[in-house]
Amino acid sequence: MLAVFLWLLAAAIFIVIEIVTLGLTSIWFAGGSIVAAIGAAFQLDFLVQLILFAIVSVLLLIFTRPIAAKHLTNKTVKTNVESLVGKEAIVKEEINNLKEEGVALLNGQEWTARSADKERVIPVGTKVTVQKISGVKLIVK
């Protein structure tokens, strides 16, 4: 009965580590610990319990981690400047890369702007799309 308690304690520790780190690193070992605890409840040899722990942990890691990682990382929200890429801005001062001039208005803020096409001059009042942000400059098209 002590072995069951120890395996369940190990599972609890792995779950706490997972909650603290949120890295999808130790939850798989918690599953292996629970299966090993079941093996201990049936009074299987300790070596068999260890093998169950190892096999179940590895199988969970191999088969469920990619699915879990896909669903958890898919919900990232773009923040700060990343959220500006793809938005439309209005050219407030002519964008001319050769003269190193240009200002665009985006979300009520003025940004230094440059054309993604190095030789293209973009006149005032043109709607442009933000392609990327380089430092504090909008690169537009």
DSSP file (Angstrom, degrees, kcal/mol; ACC not computed):
  #  RESIDUE AA STRUCTURE BP1 BP2  ACC     N-H-->O    O-->H-N    N-H-->O    O-->H-N    TCO  KAPPA ALPHA  PHI   PSI    X-CA   Y-CA   Z-CA
    1    1 A M     >        0   0    0      0, 0.0     4,-1.9     0, 0.0     5,-0.1   0.000 360.0 360.0 360.0 -28.2    0.0    0.0    0.0
    2    2 A L  H  >  +     0   0    0      1,-0.2     4,-2.5     2,-0.2     5,-0.2   0.886 360.0  55.3 -64.1 -38.3    3.0    2.3    0.6
    3    3 A A  H  > S+     0   0    0      2,-0.2     4,-2.5     1,-0.2    -1,-0.2   0.893 105.5  51.9 -63.1 -39.8    4.0    1.9   -3.1
    4    4 A V  H  > S+     0   0    0      1,-0.2     4,-2.4     2,-0.2    -1,-0.2   0.940 111.1  47.9 -60.4 -47.0    0.5    3.1   -4.2
    5    5 A F  H  X S+     0   0    0     -4,-1.9     4,-2.5     1,-0.2    -2,-0.2   0.912 111.7  49.7 -60.3 -44.0    0.8    6.2   -1.9
    6    6 A L  H  X S+     0   0    0     -4,-2.5     4,-2.3     2,-0.2    -1,-0.2   0.893 111.0  48.4 -65.3 -39.9    4.4    6.9   -3.2
    7    7 A W  H  X S+     0   0    0     -4,-2.5     4,-2.3     2,-0.2    -1,-0.2   0.901 112.9  48.2 -66.8 -39.5    3.3    6.7   -6.9
    8    8 A L  H  X S+     0   0    0     -4,-2.4     4,-2.4     2,-0.2    -2,-0.2   0.875 110.7  51.5 -67.6 -36.1    0.3    9.0   -6.2
    9    9 A L  H  X S+     0   0    0     -4,-2.5     4,-2.5     2,-0.2    -2,-0.2   0.912 109.3  50.4 -64.2 -42.1    2.6   11.4   -4.4
   10   10 A A  H  X S+     0   0    0     -4,-2.3     4,-2.5     2,-0.2    -2,-0.2   0.912 109.6  51.0 -61.3 -42.0    4.9   11.4   -7.4
   11   11 A A  H  X S+     0   0    0     -4,-2.3     4,-2.3     1,-0.2    -2,-0.2   0.918 110.0  49.7 -61.5 -43.4    2.0   12.1   -9.7
   12   12 A A  H  X S+     0   0    0     -4,-2.4     4,-2.5     1,-0.2    -2,-0.2   0.906 110.6  50.0 -62.4 -41.6    0.9   15.0   -7.5
   13   13 A I  H  X S+     0   0    0     -4,-2.5     4,-2.5     1,-0.2    -2,-0.2   0.917 110.5  49.6 -63.9 -43.1    4.4   16.4   -7.5
   14   14 A F  H  X S+     0   0    0     -4,-2.5     4,-2.1     1,-0.2    -1,-0.2   0.884 111.0  50.3 -63.5 -37.6    4.6   16.1  -11.3
   15   15 A I  H  X S+     0   0    0     -4,-2.3     4,-2.4     2,-0.2    -2,-0.2   0.917 110.6  49.0 -66.7 -42.9    1.2   17.9  -11.6
   16   16 A V  H  X S+     0   0    0     -4,-2.5     4,-2.4     2,-0.2    -2,-0.2   0.919 110.5  50.9 -62.5 -43.1    2.4   20.7   -9.3
   17   17 A I  H  X S+     0   0    0     -4,-2.5     4,-2.6     1,-0.2     5,-0.3   0.913 110.5  49.9 -60.0 -41.8    5.6   21.1  -11.4
   18   18 A E  H  X S+     0   0    0     -4,-2.1     4,-3.0     1,-0.2     6,-0.2   0.907 110.0  50.1 -63.7 -41.8    3.5   21.3  -14.5
   19   19 A I  H  < S+     0   0    0     -4,-2.4    -1,-0.2     1,-0.2    -2,-0.2   0.901 114.2  45.2 -63.4 -40.4    1.2   23.9  -13.0
   20   20 A V  H  < S+     0   0    0     -4,-2.4    -2,-0.2    -5,-0.2    -1,-0.2   0.903 124.9  30.5 -71.1 -41.5    4.2   26.0  -12.0
   21   21 A T  H  < S-     0   0    0     -4,-2.6    -2,-0.2    -5,-0.2    -3,-0.2   0.802  78.3-159.6 -91.0 -30.3    6.1   25.7  -15.2
   22   22 A L     <  +     0   0    0     -4,-3.0    -3,-0.1    -5,-0.3    -4,-0.1   0.846  53.2 123.5  50.6  38.6    3.3   25.4  -17.8
   23   23 A G  S    S-     0   0    0     -5,-0.2    -1,-0.1     0, 0.0    -5,-0.1   0.299  78.9-118.1-110.9   9.8    5.8   23.9  -20.2
   24   24 A L  S    S+     0   0    0     -6,-0.2    45,-0.1     1,-0.1    -6,-0.1   0.928  81.8 116.5  51.4  48.3    4.2   20.6  -21.0
   25   25 A T  S    S+     0   0    0     -7,-0.0     4,-0.2    -8,-0.0    -1,-0.1   0.749  73.5  24.0-113.6 -36.3    7.2   18.8  -19.5
   26   26 A S  S >> S+     0   0    0    -12,-0.2     4,-1.2     2,-0.1     3,-0.6   0.537  93.4  87.3-114.7  -6.6    6.1   16.8  -16.5
   27   27 A I  H 3> S+     0   0    0      1,-0.2     4,-1.6     2,-0.2     5,-0.1   0.840  87.2  59.4 -62.9 -31.3    2.4   16.1  -17.0
   28   28 A W  H 3> S+     0   0    0      1,-0.2     4,-1.7     2,-0.2    -1,-0.2   0.851 102.6  52.0 -66.1 -34.6    3.3   13.0  -19.0
   29   29 A F  H <> S+     0   0    0     -3,-0.6     4,-2.3     2,-0.2    -1,-0.2   0.789 102.9  59.2 -72.9 -27.6    5.2   11.6  -16.0
   30   30 A A  H  X S+     0   0    0     -4,-1.2     4,-2.1     2,-0.2    -2,-0.2   0.917 105.7  48.9 -64.4 -42.4    2.1   12.2  -13.8
   31   31 A G  H  X S+     0   0    0     -4,-1.6     4,-2.0     1,-0.2    -2,-0.2   0.913 111.1  49.3 -62.1 -42.7    0.2    9.9  -16.1
   32   32 A G  H  X S+     0   0    0     -4,-1.7     4,-2.3     1,-0.2    -1,-0.2   0.877 109.4  52.8 -63.1 -38.1    2.9    7.3  -15.9
   33   33 A S  H  X S+     0   0    0     -4,-2.3     4,-2.2     2,-0.2    -1,-0.2   0.887 107.3  51.3 -65.2 -39.3    2.9    7.6  -12.1
   34   34 A I  H  X S+     0   0    0     -4,-2.1     4,-1.9     2,-0.2    -2,-0.2   0.917 110.9  47.4 -65.4 -42.5   -0.9    7.0  -11.9
   35   35 A V  H  X S+     0   0    0     -4,-2.0     4,-2.2     1,-0.2    -2,-0.2   0.905 111.8  50.8 -64.9 -40.1   -0.6    3.8  -14.1
   36   36 A A  H  X S+     0   0    0     -4,-2.3     4,-2.3     1,-0.2    -2,-0.2   0.866 107.3  54.4 -64.3 -35.4    2.3    2.6  -11.9
   37   37 A A  H  X S+     0   0    0     -4,-2.2     4,-2.1     2,-0.2    -1,-0.2   0.885 107.0  50.6 -64.6 -38.5    0.1    3.3   -8.8
   38   38 A I  H  X S+     0   0    0     -4,-1.9     4,-1.4     2,-0.2    -2,-0.2   0.917 109.9  50.2 -64.3 -42.4   -2.5    1.1  -10.3
   39   39 A G  H  <>S+     0   0    0     -4,-2.2     5,-2.4     1,-0.2    -2,-0.2   0.889 109.9  50.7 -61.0 -39.2    0.1   -1.6  -10.9
   40   40 A A  H ><5S+     0   0    0     -4,-2.3     3,-1.6     1,-0.2    -1,-0.2   0.861 104.7  57.3 -66.7 -35.3    1.2   -1.2   -7.2
   41   41 A A  H 3<5S+     0   0    0     -4,-2.1    -1,-0.2     1,-0.3    -2,-0.2   0.833 106.3  49.5 -64.6 -31.1   -2.4   -1.6   -6.1
   42   42 A F  T 3<5S-     0   0    0     -4,-1.4    -1,-0.3    -3,-0.1    -2,-0.2   0.283 119.7-116.8 -88.6  10.2   -2.4   -5.0   -7.9
   43   43 A Q  T < 5 +     0   0    0     -3,-1.6    -3,-0.2     1,-0.2     2,-0.1   0.842  52.2 169.5  58.0  41.5    0.8   -5.8   -6.1
   44   44 A L      < -     0   0    0     -5,-2.4    -1,-0.2     1,-0.1     5,-0.1  -0.459  46.3 -84.5 -74.4 155.9    2.9   -6.0   -9.2
   45   45 A D     >  -     0   0    0     -2,-0.1     4,-2.0     1,-0.1     3,-0.3  -0.247  37.3-116.6 -59.3 148.9    6.7   -6.2   -8.7
   46   46 A F  H  > S+     0   0    0      1,-0.2     4,-2.4     2,-0.2     5,-0.2   0.853 115.9  55.6 -60.0 -36.4    8.4   -2.9   -8.2
   47   47 A L  H  > S+     0   0    0      1,-0.2     4,-2.2     2,-0.2    -1,-0.2   0.893 107.2  49.6 -62.6 -39.6   10.4   -3.4  -11.4
   48   48 A V  H  > S+     0   0    0     -3,-0.3     4,-2.7     2,-0.2    -2,-0.2   0.886 109.1  53.0 -65.4 -38.7    7.2   -4.0  -13.4
   49   49 A Q  H  X S+     0   0    0     -4,-2.0     4,-2.7     2,-0.2    -2,-0.2   0.919 109.3  48.4 -61.5 -44.0    5.8   -0.7  -11.8
   50   50 A L  H  X S+     0   0    0     -4,-2.4     4,-2.6     2,-0.2    -2,-0.2   0.903 111.4  49.8 -63.2 -40.8    8.9    1.1  -13.0
   51   51 A I  H  X S+     0   0    0     -4,-2.2     4,-2.9     2,-0.2     5,-0.3   0.919 111.2  49.3 -64.6 -43.0    8.6   -0.3  -16.5
   52   52 A L  H  X S+     0   0    0     -4,-2.7     4,-2.6     2,-0.2     5,-0.3   0.931 111.2  50.4 -59.2 -45.9    4.9    0.7  -16.6
   53   53 A F  H  X S+     0   0    0     -4,-2.7     4,-2.2     1,-0.2    -2,-0.2   0.939 114.2  43.8 -56.9 -49.6    5.8    4.2  -15.5
   54   54 A A  H  X S+     0   0    0     -4,-2.6     4,-2.4     2,-0.2     5,-0.2   0.928 115.7  46.0 -65.0 -46.9    8.5    4.5  -18.2
   55   55 A I  H  X S+     0   0    0     -4,-2.9     4,-2.6     2,-0.2     5,-0.2   0.939 115.5  44.9 -64.8 -47.8    6.4    3.0  -21.0
   56   56 A V  H  X S+     0   0    0     -4,-2.6     4,-2.7    -5,-0.3     5,-0.2   0.910 113.5  51.0 -64.8 -41.5    3.3    5.0  -20.3
   57   57 A S  H  X S+     0   0    0     -4,-2.2     4,-2.3    -5,-0.3    -1,-0.2   0.929 113.2  44.6 -60.9 -45.6    5.2    8.3  -19.8
   58   58 A V  H  X S+     0   0    0     -4,-2.4     4,-2.7     2,-0.2     5,-0.2   0.913 113.6  49.9 -66.9 -42.7    7.0    7.8  -23.1
   59   59 A L  H  X S+     0   0    0     -4,-2.6     4,-2.7    -5,-0.2     5,-0.4   0.919 112.2  47.7 -62.8 -43.4    3.9    6.9  -25.0
   60   60 A L  H  X>S+     0   0    0     -4,-2.7     4,-2.2    -5,-0.2     5,-0.9   0.920 113.1  49.3 -62.0 -42.7    2.0    9.9  -23.6
   61   61 A L  H  X5S+     0   0    0     -4,-2.3     4,-0.8    -5,-0.2    -2,-0.2   0.929 115.7  42.0 -62.2 -46.3    4.9   12.1  -24.5
   62   62 A I  H  <5S+     0   0    0     -4,-2.7    -2,-0.2     1,-0.2    -1,-0.2   0.917 125.1  31.2 -68.9 -45.0    5.2   10.8  -28.0
   63   63 A F  H  <5S+     0   0    0     -4,-2.7     4,-0.3    -5,-0.2    -3,-0.2   0.771 127.8  30.5 -93.4 -26.3    1.5   10.6  -28.9
   64   64 A T  H  X5S+     0   0    0     -4,-2.2     4,-2.7    -5,-0.4     5,-0.2   0.721 101.7  72.1-107.4 -22.9   -0.2   13.4  -26.9
   65   65 A R  H  X<S+     0   0    0     -5,-0.9     4,-3.2    -4,-0.8     5,-0.3   0.927  97.5  50.1 -62.2 -45.4    2.4   16.2  -26.6
   66   66 A P  H  > S+     0   0    0      0, 0.0     4,-2.0     0, 0.0    -1,-0.2   0.900 113.9  46.5 -59.9 -38.0    2.2   17.3  -30.3
   67   67 A I  H  > S+     0   0    0     -4,-0.3     4,-2.0     2,-0.2    -2,-0.2   0.942 115.4  45.2 -67.3 -47.3   -1.6   17.5  -30.1
   68   68 A A  H  X S+     0   0    0     -4,-2.7     4,-2.2     1,-0.2     5,-0.2   0.914 113.1  50.3 -63.2 -43.5   -1.5   19.4  -26.8
   69   69 A A  H  X S+     0   0    0     -4,-3.2     4,-2.5    -5,-0.2     5,-0.2   0.889 109.0  52.8 -62.9 -39.2    1.2   21.7  -28.0
   70   70 A K  H  X S+     0   0    0     -4,-2.0     4,-0.9    -5,-0.3    -1,-0.2   0.920 113.4  42.5 -62.4 -44.5   -0.7   22.5  -31.2
   71   71 A H  H  < S+     0   0    0     -4,-2.0     4,-0.3     1,-0.2    -1,-0.2   0.816 117.4  45.9 -74.8 -30.5   -3.9   23.4  -29.3
   72   72 A L  H >< S+     0   0    0     -4,-2.2     3,-0.6    -5,-0.2    -2,-0.2   0.871 116.8  41.3 -81.7 -37.2   -2.1   25.4  -26.6
   73   73 A T  H >< S+     0   0    0     -4,-2.5     3,-1.0    -5,-0.2    -2,-0.2   0.615  99.7  74.4 -86.5 -11.0    0.2   27.4  -28.8
   74   74 A N  T 3< S+     0   0    0     -4,-0.9    -1,-0.2     1,-0.2    -2,-0.1   0.682  87.9  62.8 -72.2 -17.7   -2.4   28.1  -31.5
   75   75 A K  T <   +     0   0    0     -3,-0.6    -1,-0.2    -4,-0.3     2,-0.2   0.090  69.5 136.5 -99.3  23.1   -4.2   30.6  -29.3
   76   76 A T    <   -     0   0    0     -3,-1.0     2,-0.5     1,-0.0    -3,-0.0  -0.496  45.7-142.4 -71.6 140.1   -1.3   33.1  -29.0
   77   77 A V        -     0   0    0     -2,-0.2     2,-0.2     1,-0.0     6,-0.1  -0.888  15.5-120.6-106.4 129.5   -2.5   36.7  -29.4
   78   78 A K        -     0   0    0     -2,-0.5     2,-0.3     4,-0.1    -1,-0.0  -0.456  36.8-168.6 -67.2 137.2   -0.3   39.2  -31.2
   79   79 A T    >   -     0   0    0     -2,-0.2     3,-1.5     4,-0.0     4,-0.4  -0.844  41.0 -12.0-126.4 164.0    0.6   42.1  -29.0
   80   80 A N  G >  S-     0   0    0     -2,-0.3     3,-1.1     1,-0.3     4,-0.3  -0.163 129.1  -3.7  51.1-130.9    2.2   45.4  -29.4
   81   81 A V  G >> S+     0   0    0      1,-0.3     3,-1.5     2,-0.2     4,-0.7   0.774 126.0  68.3 -67.8 -26.6    3.8   46.0  -32.8
   82   82 A E  G X4 S+     0   0    0     -3,-1.5     3,-0.7     1,-0.3    -1,-0.3   0.850  95.0  58.2 -59.5 -32.2    3.1   42.5  -34.0
   83   83 A S  G <4 S+     0   0    0     -3,-1.1    -1,-0.3    -4,-0.4    -2,-0.2   0.650  97.1  62.6 -74.1 -13.1   -0.6   43.4  -34.1
   84   84 A L  G X4 S+     0   0    0     -3,-1.5     3,-2.1    -4,-0.3    46,-0.3   0.721  75.3 104.9 -83.7 -22.2    0.0   46.3  -36.5
   85   85 A V  T << S+     0   0    0     -3,-0.7    46,-0.2    -4,-0.7     3,-0.1  -0.406  87.0  21.0 -63.2 129.1    1.3   44.1  -39.3
   86   86 A G  T 3  S+     0   0    0     44,-2.4    -1,-0.3     1,-0.4     2,-0.1   0.267  96.8 122.0  95.9 -10.1   -1.3   43.8  -42.0
   87   87 A K    <   -     0   0    0     -3,-2.1    43,-2.7    42,-0.1    -1,-0.4  -0.445  63.7-112.2 -83.1 160.1   -3.2   46.9  -40.9
   88   88 A E  E     -A  129   0A   0     41,-0.2    19,-0.3    -2,-0.1     2,-0.3  -0.709  32.7-177.0 -93.3 143.2   -3.9   49.9  -43.1
   89   89 A A  E     -A  128   0A   0     39,-2.8    39,-2.8    -2,-0.3     2,-0.5  -0.881  22.8-124.5-130.1 163.6   -2.3   53.3  -42.6
   90   90 A I  E     -AB 127 105A   0     15,-2.0    15,-3.2    -2,-0.3     2,-0.5  -0.941  26.1-120.4-112.4 131.9   -2.7   56.7  -44.4
   91   91 A V  E     + B   0 104A   0     35,-2.3    34,-3.0    -2,-0.5    13,-0.3  -0.581  32.4 175.0 -72.5 122.0    0.4   58.4  -45.8
   92   92 A K  E    S+     0   0A   0     11,-2.5     2,-0.4    -2,-0.5    12,-0.2   0.784  72.4  24.4 -98.0 -36.2    0.7   61.8  -44.1
   93   93 A E  E    S- B   0 103A   0     10,-2.0    10,-1.7    30,-0.1    -1,-0.4  -0.997 105.4 -86.8-129.3 137.3    4.0   62.9  -45.6
   94   94 A E  E     -     0   0A   0     -2,-0.4     2,-0.7     8,-0.2    10,-0.0  -0.048  39.8-132.2 -45.2 132.6    5.3   61.5  -48.9
   95   95 A I  E     +F  122   0B   0     27,-2.4    27,-2.3     7,-0.2     2,-0.4  -0.822  37.0 161.5 -94.1 117.9    7.2   58.3  -48.5
   96   96 A N  E  >> - B   0 101A   0      5,-2.4     5,-2.2    -2,-0.7     4,-0.6  -0.899  22.9-168.0-140.3 104.8   10.5   58.5  -50.4
   97   97 A N  T >45S+     0   0    0     23,-0.5     3,-0.6    -2,-0.4    -1,-0.1   0.848  87.8  58.8 -63.5 -35.4   13.2   56.0  -49.4
   98   98 A L  T 345S+     0   0    0      1,-0.3    -1,-0.2    20,-0.2    21,-0.1   0.856 114.4  36.7 -65.3 -33.7   15.9   57.8  -51.4
   99   99 A K  T 345S-     0   0    0     -3,-0.4    -1,-0.3     2,-0.1    -2,-0.2   0.443 109.3-124.8 -93.4  -1.7   15.3   61.0  -49.4
  100  100 A E  T <<5 +     0   0    0     -4,-0.6     2,-0.3    -3,-0.6    -3,-0.2   0.925  66.6 132.0  55.0  48.5   14.7   59.0  -46.2
  101  101 A E  E   < +B   96   0A   0     -5,-2.2    -5,-2.4    11,-0.0    -1,-0.2  -0.901  15.2 109.5-126.2 154.8   11.4   60.8  -45.7
  102  102 A G  E     -     0   0A   0     -2,-0.3    11,-2.0    -7,-0.3     2,-0.4  -0.301  28.1-165.3 145.5 136.4    7.9   59.6  -44.9
  103  103 A V  E     -BC  93 112A   0    -10,-1.7   -11,-2.5     9,-0.3   -10,-2.0  -0.999   8.9-170.4-138.7 138.2    5.3   59.6  -42.3
  104  104 A A  E     -BC  91 111A   0      7,-2.6     7,-2.9    -2,-0.4     2,-0.6  -0.958  20.1-131.1-128.2 149.6    2.1   57.4  -42.0
  105  105 A L  E     +BC  90 110A   0    -15,-3.2   -15,-2.0    -2,-0.3     2,-0.4  -0.885  30.5 171.7-102.3 121.3   -0.8   57.7  -39.6
  106  106 A L  E >   - C   0 109A   0      3,-3.0     3,-1.9    -2,-0.6   -17,-0.1  -0.985  68.6 -15.7-135.4 122.4   -1.8   54.4  -38.0
  107  107 A N  T 3  S-     0   0    0     -2,-0.4    -1,-0.1   -19,-0.3     3,-0.1   0.855 128.3 -53.4  53.0  38.3   -4.3   54.0  -35.2
  108  108 A G  T 3  S+     0   0    0      1,-0.2     2,-0.4     0, 0.0    -1,-0.3   0.513 118.3 108.5  79.4   4.3   -4.1   57.8  -34.6
  109  109 A Q  E <   -C  106   0A   0     -3,-1.9    -3,-3.0     2,-0.0     2,-0.4  -0.918  67.0-126.8-118.1 142.4   -0.3   57.8  -34.2
  110  110 A E  E     -C  105   0A   0     -2,-0.4     2,-0.4    -5,-0.2    -5,-0.2  -0.706  29.9-175.2 -86.1 133.8    2.3   59.1  -36.6
  111  111 A W  E     -C  104   0A   0     -7,-2.9    -7,-2.6    -2,-0.4     2,-0.3  -0.959  32.6-112.0-126.1 144.4    5.0   56.7  -37.6
  112  112 A T  E     -Cd 103 137A   0     24,-0.7    26,-2.8    -2,-0.4     2,-0.4  -0.596  47.6-162.1 -65.8 135.7    8.1   57.1  -39.6
  113  113 A A  E     - d   0 138A   0    -11,-2.0     2,-0.3    -2,-0.3   -17,-0.2  -0.949  20.4-174.8-132.1 147.5    7.4   55.1  -42.8
  114  114 A R  E     - d   0 139A   0     24,-2.8    26,-2.8    -2,-0.4     2,-0.3  -0.967  31.3-108.9-134.9 152.3    9.4   53.6  -45.6
  115  115 A S  E     - d   0 140A   0     -2,-0.3    26,-0.2    24,-0.2    24,-0.0  -0.591  11.4-141.8 -81.7 140.0    8.3   51.8  -48.7
  116  116 A A  S    S+     0   0    0     24,-3.3     2,-0.9    -2,-0.3    25,-0.1   0.831  98.4  67.8 -66.5 -31.8    8.8   48.0  -49.0
  117  117 A D  S >  S-     0   0    0     23,-0.4     3,-1.6     1,-0.2   -20,-0.2  -0.825  86.0-148.7 -89.3 108.0    9.6   48.7  -52.7
  118  118 A K  T 3  S+     0   0    0     -2,-0.9   -21,-0.3     1,-0.3   -20,-0.2   0.764  90.8  39.4 -52.0 -35.2   12.9   50.7  -52.4
  119  119 A E  T 3  S+     0   0    0    -22,-0.1     2,-0.3   -23,-0.1    -1,-0.3   0.534  90.4 105.4 -97.2  -6.7   12.3   52.9  -55.4
  120  120 A R    <   -     0   0    0     -3,-1.6     2,-0.5   -24,-0.0   -23,-0.5  -0.589  55.9-152.9 -80.9 131.9    8.6   53.6  -55.1
  121  121 A V        -     0   0    0     -2,-0.3   -25,-0.2   -25,-0.1   -27,-0.1  -0.904   9.4-154.4-100.4 128.5    7.5   57.0  -53.9
  122  122 A I  B     -F   95   0B   0    -27,-2.3   -27,-2.4    -2,-0.5     3,-0.1  -0.916  13.6-136.3-110.4 120.1    4.1   57.0  -52.2
  123  123 A P    >   -     0   0    0      0, 0.0     3,-1.4     0, 0.0   -32,-0.2  -0.228  31.4 -82.2 -75.0 162.3    2.2   60.2  -52.3
  124  124 A V  T 3  S+     0   0    0      1,-0.2   -32,-0.2   -32,-0.1     3,-0.1  -0.302 113.3  27.8 -59.2 140.3    0.3   61.9  -49.4
  125  125 A G  T 3  S+     0   0    0    -34,-3.0    -1,-0.2     1,-0.3     2,-0.2   0.319  85.2 136.3  90.2  -7.1   -3.2   60.5  -48.8
  126  126 A T    <   -     0   0    0     -3,-1.4   -35,-2.3   -35,-0.1     2,-0.5  -0.514  55.0-127.6 -75.0 137.9   -2.5   57.0  -50.1
  127  127 A K  E     -A   90   0A   0    -37,-0.2     2,-0.3    -2,-0.2   -37,-0.2  -0.750  35.3-178.6 -82.8 129.2   -3.8   54.0  -48.1
  128  128 A V  E     -A   89   0A   0    -39,-2.8   -39,-2.8    -2,-0.5     2,-0.4  -0.868  23.2-128.6-126.5 160.7   -0.9   51.6  -47.5
  129  129 A T  E     -A   88   0A   0     -2,-0.3    12,-1.8   -41,-0.2     2,-0.5  -0.928  25.7-119.1-111.8 133.8   -0.6   48.2  -45.7
  130  130 A V  E     +E  140   0A   0    -43,-2.7   -44,-2.4    -2,-0.4    10,-0.2  -0.585  30.1 178.4 -72.9 121.0    1.9   47.6  -43.0
  131  131 A Q  E     -     0   0A   0      8,-3.3     2,-0.3    -2,-0.5     9,-0.2   0.842  63.8 -30.5 -90.0 -41.2    4.2   44.8  -44.2
  132  132 A K  E     -E  139   0A   0      7,-1.5     7,-2.7   -48,-0.1     2,-0.5  -0.961  56.7-113.5-163.8 174.1    6.5   44.7  -41.2
  133  133 A I  E     -E  138   0A   0     -2,-0.3     2,-0.6     5,-0.2     5,-0.2  -0.988  20.6-169.1-124.0 126.9    8.0   47.0  -38.5
  134  134 A S  E >   -E  137   0A   0      3,-2.4     3,-2.0    -2,-0.5     2,-0.6  -0.927  65.8 -53.0-117.6 105.6   11.7   47.7  -38.5
  135  135 A G  T 3  S-     0   0    0     -2,-0.6    -2,-0.0     1,-0.3     0, 0.0  -0.538 122.5 -22.0  65.0-114.5   12.7   49.4  -35.3
  136  136 A V  T 3  S+     0   0    0     -2,-0.6   -24,-0.7     2,-0.1     2,-0.4   0.112 119.3  97.6-112.8  20.0   10.4   52.4  -35.1
  137  137 A K  E <   -dE 112 134A   0     -3,-2.0    -3,-2.4   -26,-0.1     2,-0.4  -0.897  67.0-134.9-113.0 138.0    9.6   52.5  -38.8
  138  138 A L  E     -dE 113 133A   0    -26,-2.8   -24,-2.8    -2,-0.4     2,-0.7  -0.745  13.1-150.7 -82.2 133.0    6.6   51.1  -40.6
  139  139 A I  E     -dE 114 132A   0     -7,-2.7    -8,-3.3    -2,-0.4    -7,-1.5  -0.944  29.9-176.8-103.4 115.2    7.6   49.2  -43.8
  140  140 A V  E      dE 115 130A   0    -26,-2.8   -24,-3.3    -2,-0.7   -23,-0.4  -0.672 360.0 360.0-119.0 165.1    4.5   49.7  -46.0
  141  141 A K              0   0    0    -12,-1.8   -11,-0.1    -2,-0.2    -1,-0.1   0.262 360.0 360.0-139.2 360.0    3.3   48.6  -49.4
